Amino acid sequence: MHLQRVDVVTGAVLTEVEVDGEIAVYHPTTNRVVLLNSSASEIWRRMPITSVADLGSAVATHFGVSVDVAEQGVRAGVDLLLAEQLVVDIDAAVDAVGRVHG
């Protein structure tokens, strides 16, 4: 897995605001504002992501929780960011292009 913010990949202009450690992101293509909780906000700050395990360790340290709990939160946050089209899984995109052109 290699996740990158969609604005870095596509040039889309995202607007983000941080209040009390949590980030709200406006995506003009989807015309949605996504409110990220503290865990998802931490994931957003750490883009690009290449390993859920590595990020889980960092988030565990940041929030003072077990790695298992942090990894569950990271997976949920990544799922949210993917579903809201705020991030792109570069590896999946490259695989899809390879299948089309292969």
C-alpha positions as CSV (number, residue, x, y, z in Angstrom):
1,M,0.0,0.0,0.0
2,H,1.2,3.4,-0.9
3,L,-1.3,6.1,-0.1
4,Q,-1.0,9.7,-1.3
5,R,-3.2,12.7,-0.9
6,V,-5.5,13.1,-4.0
7,D,-4.4,16.8,-4.4
8,V,-0.8,15.7,-4.8
9,V,-1.6,13.1,-7.4
10,T,-4.3,15.0,-9.4
11,G,-3.7,18.6,-8.7
12,A,-7.2,19.0,-7.2
13,V,-7.4,22.0,-4.8
14,L,-8.4,20.8,-1.4
15,T,-9.2,23.2,1.4
16,E,-8.4,22.2,4.9
17,V,-9.0,23.8,8.3
18,E,-7.7,22.5,11.6
19,V,-9.5,23.2,14.8
20,D,-8.4,21.7,18.2
21,G,-6.3,19.1,16.5
22,E,-9.0,17.8,14.1
23,I,-9.0,18.6,10.4
24,A,-11.9,19.4,8.1
25,V,-11.2,18.9,4.4
26,Y,-13.3,20.3,1.5
27,H,-13.0,18.3,-1.8
28,P,-14.4,20.4,-4.7
29,T,-14.8,17.5,-7.0
30,T,-17.1,15.7,-4.6
31,N,-18.5,18.9,-3.2
32,R,-18.1,17.5,0.3
33,V,-16.6,18.5,3.6
34,V,-15.1,15.6,5.5
35,L,-14.6,16.0,9.2
36,L,-11.6,13.9,10.3
37,N,-11.4,12.8,13.9
38,S,-8.1,13.0,15.8
39,S,-6.8,9.7,14.5
40,A,-7.8,10.4,10.8
41,S,-6.3,13.9,11.2
42,E,-3.0,12.4,12.3
43,I,-3.0,10.0,9.3
44,W,-3.7,13.0,7.0
45,R,-0.7,14.9,8.5
46,R,1.6,11.9,7.9
47,M,0.9,11.5,4.1
48,P,2.3,9.8,2.1
49,I,1.8,6.4,3.8
50,T,3.6,3.2,2.8
51,S,2.8,0.9,5.7
52,V,-0.2,0.6,8.0
53,A,2.1,-1.1,10.6
54,D,4.6,1.7,10.6
55,L,1.9,4.3,10.8
56,G,0.2,2.3,13.6
57,S,3.4,2.4,15.6
58,A,3.7,6.1,15.2
59,V,0.0,6.7,16.0
60,A,0.3,4.4,19.1
61,T,3.2,6.5,20.4
62,H,1.4,9.8,19.6
63,F,-1.8,8.9,21.4
64,G,-0.3,6.6,24.1
65,V,-2.3,3.5,23.1
66,S,-1.3,-0.1,22.1
67,V,-0.1,-0.8,18.6
68,D,-3.1,-3.1,18.0
69,V,-5.6,-0.4,18.9
70,A,-3.7,2.2,16.8
71,E,-3.6,-0.1,13.8
72,Q,-7.3,-0.7,14.0
73,G,-7.8,3.1,14.1
74,V,-5.4,3.6,11.2
75,R,-7.2,1.0,9.1
76,A,-10.6,2.7,9.8
77,G,-9.1,6.1,9.0
78,V,-7.5,4.9,5.8
79,D,-10.8,3.3,4.8
80,L,-12.6,6.7,5.4
81,L,-10.0,8.7,3.4
82,L,-10.2,6.2,0.5
83,A,-14.1,6.2,0.6
84,E,-14.2,10.0,0.6
85,Q,-11.7,10.2,-2.3
86,L,-9.2,12.2,-0.3
87,V,-6.4,9.8,-0.9
88,V,-5.3,7.5,-3.7
89,D,-3.7,4.1,-3.3
90,I,-0.8,4.5,-5.8
91,D,-0.1,0.7,-5.9
92,A,-3.7,-0.2,-6.7
93,A,-3.8,2.5,-9.4
94,V,-0.6,1.2,-11.1
95,D,-1.9,-2.4,-10.9
96,A,-5.2,-1.3,-12.6
97,V,-3.3,0.6,-15.4
98,G,-1.1,-2.5,-15.9
99,R,-4.2,-4.7,-16.3
100,V,-5.7,-2.4,-18.8
101,H,-2.6,-1.9,-20.9
102,G,-1.0,-5.4,-20.1
